[in-house]
Amino acid sequence: MGRHLPTLNEWSDFAGLRQIWDERLPDVLRRANRSDFYRGRFGTDPATLTTRTLAGLPLTRKDDLRACYPFGMVAVPRRELISYHESSGTSPGQTTASFHTEADWSEMVERFGRGRQRLTDTDTVLVRVPYAMVTIAHQVHAAAREARSMVVPADARSTAMTYPRVLGLLRDVRVTVAAALPTEPLLWAACARMLDESPREFAPDLRTLILTGEPLSPARRSRIQELWGCDATVSYGNSECGSNLAGECPEGVLHLWADRYLPEILDPRTGSTSEEGRGRLLLTTLVREAMPLVRYDTGDAVELSYDDCACGWALPRIRVLGRWEQGVTVEGRLVFVAEVEEAVYRLPAELGVLFWRATEDKGSLRVLVEAEATTADRVTACLTDLLTEQLGVQAAVTVVAPGTLVDRAELVRESHIAKPRYLSTSAAGAAGLLYPPPAGGAATTAARVPRHGAPFPRR
């Protein structure tokens, strides 16, 4: 990158962290001014920019990125760009672009390696997040290659990578680390149960799950760890800002990488910002080359604090609650997904609850939970009490039969995906130009999985 990158032992307290911010902010503004979007936007001398004057600059919003599509936010010559990405929430006509240079990728991989997952050359890393336009799969893949781990690219969006196949890979290639959305290990566990095996029987070598892409409450993490008999660590990020924004220290606390991102907390009701508290997360990128962002509104609801941590890292603690616009107001209180989830997964494990949904209905919270009929009364009473205790609101809990929210039969189905055959001994065999099966053929079938064995034959 041609400039020094801070290391975790380089500053010893939060005053030292703020000094890093003040030293880097002028360069951030100078680099941002090279893009079409930021050029002339701030009307200030970059040399005068400090943490005290930053709040006077305008926000950058997702709509700004969309309006600048594709190259309006780029601050380097086109020849220096090596990859293009988009956020997972991109909708048609509203693309959110994200570009990177070689130096940006080198920094991203180094930053990911700070987390407590600590990949090694003895690890086999299954990457079960989308490999398409979002950055996280590529970042985990690159970090694993950097550590000389063996990578298993089990793309989460590929119809060829069914749940039985994932379970087979976990066992057959002796996966030790798996990166996935937090929902995935719950789906794997449900699939394993459909195959009459416990999750751990499918993953005897699994030591760590790297969970990313969704808010994750402490209770859901604990439930996942119980199901799989391994550690689970959290990585928080987004594509626009350069993927991994926060990682866990050795104490299991999620810290924002605040030597690479300067955070602010926005109160959407007043428009005011503060250094810490609860609100929408704003970020200014401190080292990014291709697409520097200044006061970018991530849209994420977070809680940020500068409490000391036993790990010794002088980095703010962060708790991710969900997307701000997806919060619902119940009895005057704004409720986020991570808060409801915390109550659901605090239910005793023996009740077997894995899946739930919740909606706001005329100012009240209605929660659907899958559970067996024999435990329905206990689930209803216990979860109602937990939601009232944690959120201070009344909730209507309804227990539905397993399979209502997540179709168990679909979990064990195997897709028929084949490359086109242009030359064949029969007319039917030469079909399939666009990859689906020939007209009239079945799209899916029950997975060929022995009731008490590996999903795929041993070789």
HELIX and SHEET records of a PDB file:
HELIX    1   1 PHE A   14  ALA A   32  1                                  19    
HELIX    2   2 PRO A   46  THR A   48  5                                   3    
HELIX    3   3 LEU A   54  GLY A   56  5                                   3    
HELIX    4   4 LYS A   62  ALA A   67  1                                   6    
HELIX    5   5 ARG A   78  GLU A   80  5                                   3    
HELIX    6   6 GLU A  102  PHE A  112  1                                  11    
HELIX    7   7 ILE A  136  GLU A  146  1                                  11    
HELIX    8   8 TYR A  163  ASP A  172  1                                  10    
HELIX    9   9 THR A  183  MET A  194  1                                  12    
HELIX   10  10 PRO A  199  PHE A  202  1                                   4    
HELIX   11  11 PRO A  218  TRP A  228  1                                  11    
HELIX   12  12 TRP A  324  GLN A  326  5                                   3    
HELIX   13  13 VAL A  337  VAL A  344  1                                   8    
HELIX   14  14 ALA A  349  LEU A  351  5                                   3    
HELIX   15  15 ALA A  373  THR A  375  5                                   3    
HELIX   16  16 ALA A  376  LEU A  391  1                                  16    
HELIX   17  17 ARG A  408  LEU A  411  1                                   4    
HELIX   18  18 ALA A  428  ALA A  430  5                                   3    
SHEET    1   A 2 LEU A  81  GLU A  86  0                                        
SHEET    2   A 2 ALA A  97  THR A 101 -1                                        
SHEET    1   B 7 MET A 150  VAL A 152  0                                        
SHEET    2   B 7 THR A 124  ARG A 128  1                                        
SHEET    3   B 7 VAL A 177  ALA A 180  1                                        
SHEET    4   B 7 THR A 208  THR A 212  1                                        
SHEET    5   B 7 ASP A 231  ASN A 238  1                                        
SHEET    6   B 7 SER A 243  GLU A 248 -1                                        
SHEET    7   B 7 LEU A 254  LEU A 256 -1                                        
SHEET    1   C 5 THR A 273  SER A 274  0                                        
SHEET    2   C 5 TYR A 261  LEU A 266 -1                                        
SHEET    3   C 5 GLY A 277  THR A 285 -1                                        
SHEET    4   C 5 TYR A 296  SER A 305 -1                                        
SHEET    5   C 5 ARG A 317  ARG A 323 -1                                        
SHEET    1   D 2 VAL A 328  VAL A 330  0                                        
SHEET    2   D 2 ARG A 333  VAL A 335 -1                                        
SHEET    1   E 3 TRP A 356  ASP A 361  0                                        
SHEET    2   E 3 SER A 364  GLU A 370 -1                                        
SHEET    3   E 3 ALA A 395  VAL A 400  1                                        
SHEET    1   F 2 ARG A 413  SER A 415  0                                        
SHEET    2   F 2 THR A 444  ALA A 446 -1                                        
END                                                                             
